[in-house]
Amino acid sequence: MKSIWQQILRYLYIGKKDPDAPKTRYVYMMHGMNRISIILFLVALIIMLIRLLR
């Protein structure tokens, strides 16, 4: 069973890729959109934390 943290690390190019994963154009685009979503979420958390500490 895959861990959600392993999948996030793969999206951000930190973890090693799954050799059994399908390599289609649609999967590549889906991973790209997920990567953008994770980055925007982290940026929003940082902004909220900065506003909270002020």
C-alpha distance matrix in Angstrom:
0.0 3.8 6.6 9.6 11.8 10.6 11.1 14.5 15.5 15.1 17.2 19.8 19.9 19.2 15.9 15.8 15.1 12.5 15.0 13.5 13.7 16.8 19.9 22.1 24.4 22.8 19.3 21.4 23.3 20.4 19.0 22.5 23.0 19.9 21.2 24.5 23.3 21.4 24.6 26.9 25.0 25.3 29.0 29.7 28.3 30.5 33.5 33.0 32.9 36.0 37.8 36.9 38.3 41.6
3.8 0.0 3.7 6.5 8.5 7.0 7.4 10.7 11.8 11.4 13.5 16.0 16.3 15.6 12.5 12.8 12.2 10.2 13.4 12.5 12.0 15.3 17.9 20.0 22.0 20.5 16.9 18.5 20.4 17.6 15.7 19.2 19.8 16.5 17.5 21.0 19.9 17.9 21.0 23.4 21.7 21.9 25.5 26.4 25.2 27.3 30.3 30.0 29.9 32.9 34.8 34.2 35.5 38.6
6.6 3.7 0.0 3.8 5.3 5.2 6.5 8.8 10.0 10.9 12.7 14.6 15.5 14.3 11.7 13.1 13.3 12.3 15.8 15.6 14.7 17.9 20.1 22.1 23.6 21.9 18.4 19.5 21.1 18.1 15.9 19.0 19.3 15.7 16.4 19.7 18.3 15.9 18.9 21.3 19.2 19.1 22.8 23.7 22.1 24.1 27.2 26.9 26.5 29.6 31.6 30.7 32.0 35.2
9.6 6.5 3.8 0.0 3.8 5.5 5.1 6.3 8.7 9.9 10.7 12.6 14.3 13.5 11.8 13.9 13.8 13.4 17.2 17.0 15.3 18.0 19.8 21.3 22.3 20.3 17.0 18.0 18.9 15.8 13.7 16.5 16.3 12.6 13.5 16.4 14.7 12.4 15.6 17.7 15.6 15.8 19.5 20.1 18.7 21.0 23.9 23.5 23.5 26.6 28.4 27.7 29.2 32.3
11.8 8.5 5.3 3.8 0.0 3.8 5.4 5.1 6.2 8.6 9.9 10.7 12.3 10.7 9.4 12.1 13.0 13.6 17.4 18.0 16.5 19.5 20.8 22.7 23.4 21.9 18.5 18.7 19.8 17.2 14.4 16.7 17.0 13.3 13.1 16.1 14.9 11.8 14.3 17.0 15.0 14.3 18.0 19.1 17.4 19.1 22.4 22.4 21.8 24.7 26.9 26.3 27.4 30.5
10.6 7.0 5.2 5.5 3.8 0.0 3.8 5.5 5.1 6.3 8.8 10.0 10.5 9.1 6.6 8.7 9.5 9.9 13.7 14.6 13.5 16.7 18.0 20.3 21.5 20.4 16.8 16.9 18.7 16.4 13.4 16.0 17.0 13.7 13.2 16.8 16.3 13.5 15.8 18.8 17.4 16.7 20.2 21.8 20.4 21.9 25.1 25.5 25.0 27.6 30.0 29.6 30.5 33.6
11.1 7.4 6.5 5.1 5.4 3.8 0.0 3.8 5.4 5.1 6.3 8.8 9.8 9.8 8.0 9.6 9.1 9.4 13.1 13.6 11.5 14.3 15.4 17.3 18.2 16.9 13.3 13.7 15.2 12.7 9.9 12.7 13.6 10.3 10.4 14.0 13.5 11.3 14.0 16.8 15.7 15.7 19.0 20.5 19.7 21.5 24.4 24.8 24.9 27.5 29.6 29.5 30.8 33.6
14.5 10.7 8.8 6.3 5.1 5.5 3.8 0.0 3.8 5.4 5.1 6.3 8.7 8.5 8.2 10.9 11.1 12.4 16.1 16.9 14.6 17.0 17.5 19.1 19.3 17.9 14.7 14.4 15.2 12.9 9.8 11.7 12.3 8.8 8.1 11.4 10.8 8.0 10.5 13.4 12.3 12.0 15.3 16.9 16.2 17.7 20.6 21.3 21.3 23.8 25.9 26.0 27.3 30.0
15.5 11.8 10.0 8.7 6.2 5.1 5.4 3.8 0.0 3.8 5.4 5.2 6.1 4.9 4.8 8.1 9.3 11.4 14.9 16.6 14.8 17.5 17.7 19.8 20.2 19.5 16.1 15.2 16.7 15.0 11.4 13.0 14.4 11.4 9.7 13.1 13.4 10.4 11.7 15.2 14.6 13.4 16.4 18.7 17.8 18.6 21.8 22.8 22.4 24.6 27.2 27.3 28.1 30.8
15.1 11.4 10.9 9.9 8.6 6.3 5.1 5.4 3.8 0.0 3.8 5.4 5.0 5.8 4.7 6.2 6.1 8.4 11.7 13.4 11.4 14.0 14.0 16.2 16.8 16.4 13.0 12.0 14.0 12.7 9.0 11.0 13.1 10.6 9.2 13.0 13.8 11.7 13.1 16.5 16.4 15.8 18.6 20.9 20.5 21.5 24.4 25.6 25.5 27.5 30.0 30.4 31.3 33.9
17.2 13.5 12.7 10.7 9.9 8.8 6.3 5.1 5.4 3.8 0.0 3.8 5.5 7.7 8.1 9.8 9.0 11.1 14.2 15.5 12.7 14.4 14.0 15.4 15.2 14.5 11.4 10.1 11.3 9.9 6.2 7.6 9.5 7.1 5.4 9.2 10.3 8.6 10.0 13.2 13.6 13.5 16.0 18.1 18.3 19.4 22.0 23.3 23.7 25.6 27.8 28.5 29.7 32.0
19.8 16.0 14.6 12.6 10.7 10.0 8.8 6.3 5.2 5.4 3.8 0.0 3.8 5.5 7.7 10.2 10.6 13.5 16.5 18.3 15.9 17.7 16.9 18.4 17.9 17.5 14.8 12.8 13.7 12.9 9.3 9.3 11.3 9.3 6.2 9.3 10.8 8.5 8.6 12.3 12.9 11.9 14.0 16.8 16.9 17.3 20.0 21.7 21.8 23.3 25.9 26.7 27.5 29.7
19.9 16.3 15.5 14.3 12.3 10.5 9.8 8.7 6.1 5.0 5.5 3.8 0.0 3.8 5.8 7.4 8.2 11.6 14.1 16.6 14.7 16.6 15.6 17.7 17.5 17.9 15.0 12.8 14.6 14.4 10.6 10.9 13.7 12.1 9.3 12.4 14.4 12.3 12.2 15.9 16.7 15.5 17.5 20.5 20.5 20.6 23.4 25.3 25.1 26.5 29.2 30.1 30.6 32.8
19.2 15.6 14.3 13.5 10.7 9.1 9.8 8.5 4.9 5.8 7.7 5.5 3.8 0.0 3.8 6.8 9.1 12.4 15.2 17.8 16.4 19.0 18.4 20.8 21.0 21.2 18.0 16.2 18.0 17.4 13.6 14.2 16.6 14.4 11.7 14.7 16.1 13.3 13.3 17.1 17.3 15.4 17.8 20.7 20.0 20.0 23.2 24.8 24.1 25.6 28.6 29.1 29.3 31.8
15.9 12.5 11.7 11.8 9.4 6.6 8.0 8.2 4.8 4.7 8.1 7.7 5.8 3.8 0.0 3.8 6.5 9.2 12.2 14.7 13.9 16.9 16.9 19.7 20.6 20.7 17.2 16.0 18.3 17.3 13.6 15.2 17.5 15.0 13.1 16.6 17.6 14.9 15.7 19.4 19.1 17.7 20.5 23.0 22.2 22.6 25.9 27.1 26.5 28.3 31.2 31.4 31.8 34.5
15.8 12.8 13.1 13.9 12.1 8.7 9.6 10.9 8.1 6.2 9.8 10.2 7.4 6.8 3.8 0.0 3.8 6.7 9.0 11.9 11.7 14.8 14.8 18.0 19.4 19.9 16.4 15.4 18.3 17.6 14.2 16.1 18.8 16.7 15.1 18.7 20.0 17.7 18.6 22.3 22.3 21.1 23.8 26.4 25.7 26.2 29.4 30.7 30.2 32.0 34.8 35.1 35.5 38.2
15.1 12.2 13.3 13.8 13.0 9.5 9.1 11.1 9.3 6.1 9.0 10.6 8.2 9.1 6.5 3.8 0.0 3.8 6.1 8.8 8.1 11.0 11.1 14.4 16.0 16.6 13.1 12.3 15.5 14.9 11.8 14.1 17.0 15.2 14.2 17.9 19.2 17.5 18.8 22.2 22.4 21.9 24.5 26.9 26.6 27.4 30.3 31.6 31.5 33.4 36.0 36.4 37.2 39.8
12.5 10.2 12.3 13.4 13.6 9.9 9.4 12.4 11.4 8.4 11.1 13.5 11.6 12.4 9.2 6.7 3.8 0.0 3.8 5.5 5.5 9.1 10.4 13.7 16.1 16.3 12.7 13.0 16.4 15.3 12.8 15.8 18.2 16.3 16.2 19.9 20.7 19.2 21.1 24.3 24.1 24.0 26.8 28.8 28.5 29.7 32.6 33.6 33.6 35.8 38.2 38.4 39.3 42.0
15.0 13.4 15.8 17.2 17.4 13.7 13.1 16.1 14.9 11.7 14.2 16.5 14.1 15.2 12.2 9.0 6.1 3.8 0.0 3.8 5.6 8.4 9.5 13.2 16.0 16.9 13.7 14.0 17.7 17.2 15.1 17.9 20.6 19.2 19.0 22.6 23.7 22.6 24.3 27.4 27.5 27.4 30.1 32.2 32.1 33.2 36.0 37.1 37.2 39.3 41.7 42.0 42.9 45.6
13.5 12.5 15.6 17.0 18.0 14.6 13.6 16.9 16.6 13.4 15.5 18.3 16.6 17.8 14.7 11.9 8.8 5.5 3.8 0.0 3.8 6.5 9.0 12.2 15.5 15.8 12.8 14.1 17.5 16.7 15.3 18.5 20.7 19.3 19.9 23.4 24.1 23.2 25.4 28.2 28.1 28.5 31.3 33.1 32.9 34.5 37.1 38.0 38.3 40.6 42.7 42.9 44.2 46.8
13.7 12.0 14.7 15.3 16.5 13.5 11.5 14.6 14.8 11.4 12.7 15.9 14.7 16.4 13.9 11.7 8.1 5.5 5.6 3.8 0.0 3.8 6.4 9.3 12.3 12.3 9.0 10.5 13.8 12.8 11.6 14.9 17.0 15.8 16.6 20.0 20.7 20.2 22.4 25.0 25.1 25.7 28.4 30.0 30.2 31.8 34.3 35.2 35.7 38.0 40.0 40.4 41.8 44.3
16.8 15.3 17.9 18.0 19.5 16.7 14.3 17.0 17.5 14.0 14.4 17.7 16.6 19.0 16.9 14.8 11.0 9.1 8.4 6.5 3.8 0.0 3.8 6.0 9.4 9.7 7.2 9.2 12.3 11.9 11.7 14.6 16.6 16.2 17.4 20.3 21.2 21.4 23.5 25.8 26.2 27.2 29.6 31.2 31.7 33.4 35.6 36.6 37.5 39.6 41.4 42.0 43.6 45.9
19.9 17.9 20.1 19.8 20.8 18.0 15.4 17.5 17.7 14.0 14.0 16.9 15.6 18.4 16.9 14.8 11.1 10.4 9.5 9.0 6.4 3.8 0.0 3.8 6.8 8.4 6.6 7.0 10.5 11.2 10.9 13.0 15.6 15.8 16.5 19.1 20.7 21.0 22.6 25.0 25.9 26.9 28.8 30.7 31.6 33.0 35.0 36.4 37.3 39.1 41.0 41.9 43.4 45.5
22.1 20.0 22.1 21.3 22.7 20.3 17.3 19.1 19.8 16.2 15.4 18.4 17.7 20.8 19.7 18.0 14.4 13.7 13.2 12.2 9.3 6.0 3.8 0.0 3.8 5.4 5.4 6.4 8.8 10.0 10.9 12.6 14.6 15.6 16.7 18.8 20.3 21.3 22.9 24.8 25.9 27.3 29.0 30.6 31.9 33.4 35.1 36.4 37.8 39.5 41.1 42.2 43.9 45.8
24.4 22.0 23.6 22.3 23.4 21.5 18.2 19.3 20.2 16.8 15.2 17.9 17.5 21.0 20.6 19.4 16.0 16.1 16.0 15.5 12.3 9.4 6.8 3.8 0.0 3.8 5.5 5.1 6.2 8.6 10.0 10.6 12.5 14.3 15.3 16.8 18.6 20.1 21.3 22.8 24.5 26.0 27.3 28.8 30.5 32.0 33.3 34.8 36.4 37.9 39.3 40.7 42.5 44.1
22.8 20.5 21.9 20.3 21.9 20.4 16.9 17.9 19.5 16.4 14.5 17.5 17.9 21.2 20.7 19.9 16.6 16.3 16.9 15.8 12.3 9.7 8.4 5.4 3.8 0.0 3.8 5.4 5.1 6.1 8.6 9.8 10.6 12.2 14.1 15.4 16.5 18.3 20.0 21.2 22.5 24.4 25.8 27.0 28.6 30.4 31.7 32.9 34.6 36.4 37.5 38.8 40.8 42.5
19.3 16.9 18.4 17.0 18.5 16.8 13.3 14.7 16.1 13.0 11.4 14.8 15.0 18.0 17.2 16.4 13.1 12.7 13.7 12.8 9.0 7.2 6.6 5.4 5.5 3.8 0.0 3.8 5.4 5.0 6.2 8.6 9.9 10.4 12.1 14.3 15.3 16.4 18.3 20.0 20.9 22.5 24.4 25.7 26.9 28.7 30.3 31.4 32.8 34.7 36.2 37.2 39.0 41.0
21.4 18.5 19.5 18.0 18.7 16.9 13.7 14.4 15.2 12.0 10.1 12.8 12.8 16.2 16.0 15.4 12.3 13.0 14.0 14.1 10.5 9.2 7.0 6.4 5.1 5.4 3.8 0.0 3.8 5.5 5.2 6.3 8.9 10.0 10.5 12.6 14.4 15.4 16.7 18.6 20.1 21.3 22.8 24.5 25.9 27.3 28.9 30.5 31.8 33.3 35.0 36.3 37.9 39.7
23.3 20.4 21.1 18.9 19.8 18.7 15.2 15.2 16.7 14.0 11.3 13.7 14.6 18.0 18.3 18.3 15.5 16.4 17.7 17.5 13.8 12.3 10.5 8.8 6.2 5.1 5.4 3.8 0.0 3.8 5.4 5.0 6.3 8.6 9.7 10.7 12.4 14.3 15.5 16.7 18.4 20.2 21.3 22.7 24.5 26.0 27.2 28.7 30.4 31.9 33.2 34.7 36.5 38.0
20.4 17.6 18.1 15.8 17.2 16.4 12.7 12.9 15.0 12.7 9.9 12.9 14.4 17.4 17.3 17.6 14.9 15.3 17.2 16.7 12.8 11.9 11.2 10.0 8.6 6.1 5.0 5.5 3.8 0.0 3.8 5.3 5.2 6.2 8.5 10.0 10.6 12.3 14.3 15.5 16.5 18.5 20.1 21.1 22.6 24.5 25.9 26.9 28.6 30.5 31.7 32.8 34.8 36.6
19.0 15.7 15.9 13.7 14.4 13.4 9.9 9.8 11.4 9.0 6.2 9.3 10.6 13.6 13.6 14.2 11.8 12.8 15.1 15.3 11.6 11.7 10.9 10.9 10.0 8.6 6.2 5.2 5.4 3.8 0.0 3.8 5.5 5.0 6.0 8.7 9.8 10.4 12.2 14.2 15.2 16.5 18.3 19.9 21.0 22.6 24.4 25.6 26.9 28.7 30.3 31.4 33.1 35.0
22.5 19.2 19.0 16.5 16.7 16.0 12.7 11.7 13.0 11.0 7.6 9.3 10.9 14.2 15.2 16.1 14.1 15.8 17.9 18.5 14.9 14.6 13.0 12.6 10.6 9.8 8.6 6.3 5.0 5.3 3.8 0.0 3.8 5.4 5.0 6.3 8.7 10.0 10.7 12.4 14.3 15.6 16.7 18.5 20.1 21.4 22.8 24.5 25.9 27.3 28.9 30.3 32.0 33.6
23.0 19.8 19.3 16.3 17.0 17.0 13.6 12.3 14.4 13.1 9.5 11.3 13.7 16.6 17.5 18.8 17.0 18.2 20.6 20.7 17.0 16.6 15.6 14.6 12.5 10.6 9.9 8.9 6.3 5.2 5.5 3.8 0.0 3.8 5.4 5.1 6.2 8.7 10.0 10.6 12.3 14.4 15.4 16.5 18.4 20.1 21.1 22.5 24.4 25.9 27.0 28.5 30.5 32.0
19.9 16.5 15.7 12.6 13.3 13.7 10.3 8.8 11.4 10.6 7.1 9.3 12.1 14.4 15.0 16.7 15.2 16.3 19.2 19.3 15.8 16.2 15.8 15.6 14.3 12.2 10.4 10.0 8.6 6.2 5.0 5.4 3.8 0.0 3.8 5.4 5.0 6.2 8.6 9.9 10.4 12.3 14.3 15.3 16.5 18.5 20.0 21.0 22.5 24.5 25.8 26.8 28.7 30.6
21.2 17.5 16.4 13.5 13.1 13.2 10.4 8.1 9.7 9.2 5.4 6.2 9.3 11.7 13.1 15.1 14.2 16.2 19.0 19.9 16.6 17.4 16.5 16.7 15.3 14.1 12.1 10.5 9.7 8.5 6.0 5.0 5.4 3.8 0.0 3.8 5.5 5.2 6.3 8.7 9.9 10.8 12.4 14.3 15.5 16.8 18.5 20.1 21.3 22.8 24.6 25.8 27.3 29.2
24.5 21.0 19.7 16.4 16.1 16.8 14.0 11.4 13.1 13.0 9.2 9.3 12.4 14.7 16.6 18.7 17.9 19.9 22.6 23.4 20.0 20.3 19.1 18.8 16.8 15.4 14.3 12.6 10.7 10.0 8.7 6.3 5.1 5.4 3.8 0.0 3.8 5.5 5.2 6.2 8.5 10.0 10.6 12.3 14.3 15.5 16.5 18.3 20.0 21.2 22.6 24.2 26.0 27.4
23.3 19.9 18.3 14.7 14.9 16.3 13.5 10.8 13.4 13.8 10.3 10.8 14.4 16.1 17.6 20.0 19.2 20.7 23.7 24.1 20.7 21.2 20.7 20.3 18.6 16.5 15.3 14.4 12.4 10.6 9.8 8.7 6.2 5.0 5.5 3.8 0.0 3.8 5.5 5.2 6.1 8.6 9.9 10.5 12.3 14.3 15.3 16.4 18.3 20.0 21.1 22.3 24.4 26.0
21.4 17.9 15.9 12.4 11.8 13.5 11.3 8.0 10.4 11.7 8.6 8.5 12.3 13.3 14.9 17.7 17.5 19.2 22.6 23.2 20.2 21.4 21.0 21.3 20.1 18.3 16.4 15.4 14.3 12.3 10.4 10.0 8.7 6.2 5.2 5.5 3.8 0.0 3.8 5.5 5.1 6.2 8.6 9.9 10.6 12.4 14.3 15.3 16.5 18.5 20.1 20.9 22.7 24.7
24.6 21.0 18.9 15.6 14.3 15.8 14.0 10.5 11.7 13.1 10.0 8.6 12.2 13.3 15.7 18.6 18.8 21.1 24.3 25.4 22.4 23.5 22.6 22.9 21.3 20.0 18.3 16.7 15.5 14.3 12.2 10.7 10.0 8.6 6.3 5.2 5.5 3.8 0.0 3.8 5.4 5.2 6.2 8.7 9.9 10.7 12.4 14.3 15.4 16.7 18.5 19.9 21.3 23.0
26.9 23.4 21.3 17.7 17.0 18.8 16.8 13.4 15.2 16.5 13.2 12.3 15.9 17.1 19.4 22.3 22.2 24.3 27.4 28.2 25.0 25.8 25.0 24.8 22.8 21.2 20.0 18.6 16.7 15.5 14.2 12.4 10.6 9.9 8.7 6.2 5.2 5.5 3.8 0.0 3.8 5.4 5.0 6.1 8.6 9.9 10.5 12.2 14.2 15.3 16.5 18.2 20.1 21.4
25.0 21.7 19.2 15.6 15.0 17.4 15.7 12.3 14.6 16.4 13.6 12.9 16.7 17.3 19.1 22.3 22.4 24.1 27.5 28.1 25.1 26.2 25.9 25.9 24.5 22.5 20.9 20.1 18.4 16.5 15.2 14.3 12.3 10.4 9.9 8.5 6.1 5.1 5.4 3.8 0.0 3.8 5.5 5.1 6.2 8.7 9.9 10.5 12.3 14.3 15.4 16.4 18.5 20.3
25.3 21.9 19.1 15.8 14.3 16.7 15.7 12.0 13.4 15.8 13.5 11.9 15.5 15.4 17.7 21.1 21.9 24.0 27.4 28.5 25.7 27.2 26.9 27.3 26.0 24.4 22.5 21.3 20.2 18.5 16.5 15.6 14.4 12.3 10.8 10.0 8.6 6.2 5.2 5.4 3.8 0.0 3.8 5.4 5.1 6.3 8.7 9.9 10.5 12.4 14.3 15.2 16.6 18.7
29.0 25.5 22.8 19.5 18.0 20.2 19.0 15.3 16.4 18.6 16.0 14.0 17.5 17.8 20.5 23.8 24.5 26.8 30.1 31.3 28.4 29.6 28.8 29.0 27.3 25.8 24.4 22.8 21.3 20.1 18.3 16.7 15.4 14.3 12.4 10.6 9.9 8.6 6.2 5.0 5.5 3.8 0.0 3.8 5.4 5.1 6.2 8.7 9.9 10.7 12.4 14.2 15.5 16.9
29.7 26.4 23.7 20.1 19.1 21.8 20.5 16.9 18.7 20.9 18.1 16.8 20.5 20.7 23.0 26.4 26.9 28.8 32.2 33.1 30.0 31.2 30.7 30.6 28.8 27.0 25.7 24.5 22.7 21.1 19.9 18.5 16.5 15.3 14.3 12.3 10.5 9.9 8.7 6.1 5.1 5.4 3.8 0.0 3.8 5.4 5.1 6.1 8.5 9.9 10.6 12.1 14.3 15.6
28.3 25.2 22.1 18.7 17.4 20.4 19.7 16.2 17.8 20.5 18.3 16.9 20.5 20.0 22.2 25.7 26.6 28.5 32.1 32.9 30.2 31.7 31.6 31.9 30.5 28.6 26.9 25.9 24.5 22.6 21.0 20.1 18.4 16.5 15.5 14.3 12.3 10.6 9.9 8.6 6.2 5.1 5.4 3.8 0.0 3.8 5.5 5.1 6.1 8.6 9.9 10.4 12.3 14.4
30.5 27.3 24.1 21.0 19.1 21.9 21.5 17.7 18.6 21.5 19.4 17.3 20.6 20.0 22.6 26.2 27.4 29.7 33.2 34.5 31.8 33.4 33.0 33.4 32.0 30.4 28.7 27.3 26.0 24.5 22.6 21.4 20.1 18.5 16.8 15.5 14.3 12.4 10.7 9.9 8.7 6.3 5.1 5.4 3.8 0.0 3.8 5.5 5.1 6.2 8.7 9.8 10.7 12.6
33.5 30.3 27.2 23.9 22.4 25.1 24.4 20.6 21.8 24.4 22.0 20.0 23.4 23.2 25.9 29.4 30.3 32.6 36.0 37.1 34.3 35.6 35.0 35.1 33.3 31.7 30.3 28.9 27.2 25.9 24.4 22.8 21.1 20.0 18.5 16.5 15.3 14.3 12.4 10.5 9.9 8.7 6.2 5.1 5.5 3.8 0.0 3.8 5.4 5.1 6.2 8.6 10.0 10.9
33.0 30.0 26.9 23.5 22.4 25.5 24.8 21.3 22.8 25.6 23.3 21.7 25.3 24.8 27.1 30.7 31.6 33.6 37.1 38.0 35.2 36.6 36.4 36.4 34.8 32.9 31.4 30.5 28.7 26.9 25.6 24.5 22.5 21.0 20.1 18.3 16.4 15.3 14.3 12.2 10.5 9.9 8.7 6.1 5.1 5.5 3.8 0.0 3.8 5.5 5.1 6.1 8.7 10.1
32.9 29.9 26.5 23.5 21.8 25.0 24.9 21.3 22.4 25.5 23.7 21.8 25.1 24.1 26.5 30.2 31.5 33.6 37.2 38.3 35.7 37.5 37.3 37.8 36.4 34.6 32.8 31.8 30.4 28.6 26.9 25.9 24.4 22.5 21.3 20.0 18.3 16.5 15.4 14.2 12.3 10.5 9.9 8.5 6.1 5.1 5.4 3.8 0.0 3.8 5.5 5.0 6.2 8.8
36.0 32.9 29.6 26.6 24.7 27.6 27.5 23.8 24.6 27.5 25.6 23.3 26.5 25.6 28.3 32.0 33.4 35.8 39.3 40.6 38.0 39.6 39.1 39.5 37.9 36.4 34.7 33.3 31.9 30.5 28.7 27.3 25.9 24.5 22.8 21.2 20.0 18.5 16.7 15.3 14.3 12.4 10.7 9.9 8.6 6.2 5.1 5.5 3.8 0.0 3.8 5.4 5.2 6.4
37.8 34.8 31.6 28.4 26.9 30.0 29.6 25.9 27.2 30.0 27.8 25.9 29.2 28.6 31.2 34.8 36.0 38.2 41.7 42.7 40.0 41.4 41.0 41.1 39.3 37.5 36.2 35.0 33.2 31.7 30.3 28.9 27.0 25.8 24.6 22.6 21.1 20.1 18.5 16.5 15.4 14.3 12.4 10.6 9.9 8.7 6.2 5.1 5.5 3.8 0.0 3.8 5.5 5.3
36.9 34.2 30.7 27.7 26.3 29.6 29.5 26.0 27.3 30.4 28.5 26.7 30.1 29.1 31.4 35.1 36.4 38.4 42.0 42.9 40.4 42.0 41.9 42.2 40.7 38.8 37.2 36.3 34.7 32.8 31.4 30.3 28.5 26.8 25.8 24.2 22.3 20.9 19.9 18.2 16.4 15.2 14.2 12.1 10.4 9.8 8.6 6.1 5.0 5.4 3.8 0.0 3.8 5.6
38.3 35.5 32.0 29.2 27.4 30.5 30.8 27.3 28.1 31.3 29.7 27.5 30.6 29.3 31.8 35.5 37.2 39.3 42.9 44.2 41.8 43.6 43.4 43.9 42.5 40.8 39.0 37.9 36.5 34.8 33.1 32.0 30.5 28.7 27.3 26.0 24.4 22.7 21.3 20.1 18.5 16.6 15.5 14.3 12.3 10.7 10.0 8.7 6.2 5.2 5.5 3.8 0.0 3.8
41.6 38.6 35.2 32.3 30.5 33.6 33.6 30.0 30.8 33.9 32.0 29.7 32.8 31.8 34.5 38.2 39.8 42.0 45.6 46.8 44.3 45.9 45.5 45.8 44.1 42.5 41.0 39.7 38.0 36.6 35.0 33.6 32.0 30.6 29.2 27.4 26.0 24.7 23.0 21.4 20.3 18.7 16.9 15.6 14.4 12.6 10.9 10.1 8.8 6.4 5.3 5.6 3.8 0.0
